[in-house]
Amino acid sequence: MNCPIPGAHDKIAAMRQRHVQVTASIDYYESRLAEQQIQLNRLNRSRDFVHEDVDDVEEEPQNQVPLTEEDLRREEDEMRLLERKKRELEDRVHSMSRDISGLR
C-alpha cells in the first residue's frame, strides 16, 4: 500500500517553483556576464590596437566617456561577483534537483 507523506506535494510544488526562480536568475546573471565579457574583450582589443594604424581602429562614439582604470577594476569586480553568484545559484539548483529526485 502506498502512503503519501503529509505535506510532500506542497513541498515538491514549492521546490519546483523555487527551481524555476533560481534557473531564471542564473539565466539573467549568465546574460549579464556575457555582456560584460564582450565589453571587456572590446576594451582589451582597443588596447591591442594602440600600436596599429589609426585606420584599423574602430572609432568610439563621440558621446561615450572613456573608461578609466578604476572603471575597469569596478567592472572586473562586478564580473567576479556575478560569477560567484552564478556558482552559488547553480549549487542551489543542483541541491534542489537532488532533493526533488530524492522525493520521487
Secondary structure, 3 states (H helix, E strand, C coil): CCCCCCCHHHHHHHHHHHHHHHHHHHHHHHHHHHHHHHHHHHHHHHHHHHHCCHHHCCCCCCCCCCCCHHHHHHHHHHHHHHHHHHHHHHHHHHHHHHHHHHHC
